[in-house]
């Protein structure tokens, strides 16, 4: 009978919690073993290690570029325009005489920051929407998922182009709008994971002991989908870096005065025959950075896969 089943579930709650307490006592050793398993899987993924090395090199060079380069990324040198590669300028100079390598490394700061910060915004929104939809189900789930479907029906890049054509360009606006348009797939992933978790025994036990809805979501459900969130976050970083490069190349992204890889491609469009490095350098940087992030995402996906 339904009543007896419910009473049985409530009666079993202390036993479930005792089991949970026993697990909690063993948690340090288990956590160490699980973390070690994830680490071994990740290290065994050769492309992921290549991605870590590439991305780490970009990050370190971007951080220390003020001490590595004597040149300014923005001050022109009109007596040294379109200079070929040399010891003083390993990648040459651009149409305004600015050192290409210096601008490339300063551009890494902006492009990586855009990718990471906008993806963090997407994670906050996507996890919140997906968790609420998956936990409550019913009309709440239907309403939120129809909103997601509606937004997915519109190409995000065209909406961004329209928005940036009507407002003042700034780095903060680019980060904000990329974050606001990047949470849709993550919301679906989180919702699907939580739908499969919300009727598990540990959730039933916590609910029987009076845990609030928000406590269940924040303390029990979301932590159990961390793997999916981390993998999706890394892939979003790569997507948002490409989106920033595309918008800046088209003249709708970060202001031209700010060195980014997309802006460098935009400025080099008229000189690709006379100075091909102006196009090759930022294009190769975008390619390597996106590949590095994707390799890391693939490695994390395989390492966190419970079926591995």
PyMOL commands that set and color helices and strands:
alter all, ss='L'
color gray80, all
select helices_A, chain A and resi 2-44+46-68+78-80+100-136+138-152+156-166+171-180+184-197+201-208+213-249+261-271+277-304
alter helices_A, ss='H'
color red, helices_A
deselect
rebuild
show_as cartoon
